[in-house]
Amino acid sequence: MPILDQQTHSQISDLSEACGRYWELRGIAKHSRKEMQLELEHHFIQAAMDGKPPETVVGRHPVAFAEAWAREMRPHVLRTGALLLPGMFYALSVVSTTALVQQMFARSSSFAFTLLAAYLLIGSGLGALLFPLGGFLAVRIRSRAERTILWGTMLVLGAFVARSVGMRVNWRTVLLSWSWPLTLLLVALAVVSFCLECWRRALQEDTSARQRVKPGRSFLLLAGDVILFDLILGISSIVVFNVCLLTGRVF
């Protein structure tokens, strides 16, 4: 899209990616999603070249547009499976690896699941679902920088409002605690869910070309996702904890 300005390019890209993510959550196969996104981008480019805004393609409610197109596809994949299995896989992976590492390095026989860990786990899960769908805002907030500022402002205001109404949270509060046997069981369940997720992703590959994904490649990609997710979650825990402390001192 070299003939389009940067703002229009980012607007088209964000809307297209948001629709693609929505279709993924609805259980549309990968090859079908790619074809749908390519067709959608083509319509966006044609509209932009004619001097028309993206609303002429997706309307004022792009979520409804994405849903209508998803219904036309009639996905055969279970819609709940497209969302439930990856969520369970990542949750088991994060909790089991965190517990295992903490018990090994701390040489402790038990692991404490704190309120901060639960907040980060739930928050990261919701963020993984909602942030990619933020591209739907491109119809009304066309600048990517403005949308990023909006997300950040909402998070900061939410923390300040929660603090101002008298919400005092002890992030070290222990919700659950367990010993080595349950940790090993969680690790085993994470391994099983890992295998199921690899199998699910392999089935979603382009079957029209009858191409099979190599198990080793799928394994490495998924393992890399988990390691990166764990690292981000670990860094986020430090940032969130310090921000909460700072917010408490301000108020």
N, C-alpha and C positions, 0 to 999 in steps of 0.2 A: 504494500500500500504506500508507495513512495509519493504519490500525488496528494495524499491527505496530510493535513497538519498533525502535529504530535497529539494535541488534545482529542481530535476526532479519532485518531488511531487508538489511543488508550481507551476511549469511550467504547469503541467497537470491540476491542479486545476484552475489556472487563465484562461487557454485556454477554458476549459470546461464551466466555469462561463461566460466568454465573449460570447461564442456561445449561452448559455442559455438565456442571457440577450438580445441578438440579436433576437432570436426566439420569446422572449416575445414581443419585439417591433413589430415584424412581425405578431403578432396575433395568434401564436400557443397556443393551450390550455395547461393548467398547467400540466396535467397528461401526455400529449404527450411530453412536454419539458423534463420532468423528465426521461421518457423512452429514449429519444434521447440523453440526457446527460449521462445516465448510459451506453448506448451502445458506445458512443464516448469515455468515460473514459476507457471502456474495451479495445477498440482498441489502445488507448494511452498506457495503461499498457502492452499490448501484444507487442507493438512496442518497448517499453523501455526494456522489458525483452529480446527481440531479439537484443538489442544493437542498435536500430534504433532511429533517432530523430523524434519529432512530425511532421516534414514536410512530412514524409511518409504517414501520415494519412490525414492531412488537406491541404497539398501542401504549396507552398510559399505564397499563398494568402488565409489565413483562412477566411476572410470576404466573399470571393467568394464561399468558401466551405459551409459556414453557409447559404448563400443565396440560393445555389443550393439545399440544404437539405430542406430549408423552402418552396421552390417552390414545391417540391415533396409532402409535407404535404397538400398543398392547403387549408390553414386555412379558416374556414367559418366565423370567427370573422372579423368584419371590421377592417382593418389595421389601419385606421386613428383613430378609436374609442379606440384602445388599447393604443394610445399615446396621443390623444387630450383630452379625458375625465379626465384622471389622472392629466394631466398638468393644465387643467382649474380648477380642484378641488383644487390642492395645491395652485395655484395662488390666487384663491378666498379666500381660508382659511387663507393664510398668510396675504393678504392685509386687509381683513375684521377684523381679530383678532387684527392685529397691530393697525389699525385705532380705533377700539373699545377700546382697552386698553389705547392708548395714550389719547383719548378724555376723558376717565373716570378719569385717574390719573392726567392729566393736567387740568381737569375741563374746557376743551375748547369746544367751539361749532363747531370747524372745525378741519380738519386733513390735514396736508401738506405732499404730496407724493414727496419726494426729489429725486435728481439724484442718491444719494447713495443707496436709497431703490430700485430704478429701476435697478441699476447695480447689486446689490446683488440678486434680484429676477431673473433677466435674467441669471446671472452667475451661480447661484445655480441650475437653471433648466438645463442649458447646461452641468454643471458638473455632474448632476444626470444622464444625458444621455451618456456622453462621458467617464467618469471615469470607469464605469463597462466594457466598451468596450476596455479599455486599456489592458486587458488581451490578446488581439490579438497580442500585441507586444512581447509576450512570445516566438514567433517563432524566433525572431531576438535578443531580449534582454532577456536572460533566467533567470536572477536573478531578483527577485521581488524588492529587495532593489535598484537595478540599474534603474528599471522602475519608482519607486517612486521618485528617485533623478532626473530623466529626466523630469517628470511632474513638480516638484518643480522648476527646473532650467528654464523651459519654461515660467512659470508664473512670476518668478523674472525678467528674461530678457525682457519679454513683458512689465512689469511695467517700467523698466529702459529705454527701447527704446522709449516708449511713452513719458516719461518725457524728454529724451534727444532731441527729435525733437521739443520741445517747447510746448508740450501739457499741458496746465494749466487748471485744472478742479476745479470748486467750487462745492464740493460735497453737499453743503447745498442748492444748487439751487432748487427752488420749481417748479416741473413740473405740478402738479395738486393739487388742494385743494377742499375739499368738506365738507359739514356740516352733521349733524346727520341723516337726512332722507336718504341720499345716503349710509351712513355707515350701517344703518339698512337694507337697500335693499341688500347690498353686503353680509351681514350676512345671510339673508334669502336665497340668491342664493348659498352661501357656504353650507348651510344646505341641500338644494335640490341636489346640486352636490355630497354631502356626501352620501346621500341616493342612488343616481344613481351609485356611485362608489362601495358602499357595494353590491348593486344588481349585478353589473358587475362582481365583484370578486366572488360572490357566484355562478354565472353561469359558471365561469371558473374552478370550483372545479371538482374533479374526478367524472364525470357523469357515467363512465363505471361501477363503484361500486354502483352508485345511492346513494351516500352519500350527505347529505345536511349539509351545514355549519350552525351552530347555529347563528342566527342574533346577539345575545349578544356578542359572541366571535368575529365575524367579526367587530362589532361596536367598541369594545374595542381596537382591533388591529389597526384599521384605525385611531381611535382617538389618540392612542399612537404615531402613525407615524406622525400625524399633530403636536402634542405637541413637539415631539423630533425635527421635522423639524423647528418649530418656535424658539426653544431654540438655535439650531445650527445657524440659521439665525441671531438671536439677538447677539450671541457671535461673529459671523463672521463680523457683522457690526462694532463692536468695533475694532476688529483686522484690518480690511481693512482700516478703517478711520485712525488709528494710523500709519499703514504702508504707506499710501499715504502721511501723514504729514512728516514722516521720509524720504521718497523718495524725497519730495520737498526740504527738508533741505540739503540732500546730493548733489542734483543738483542745 
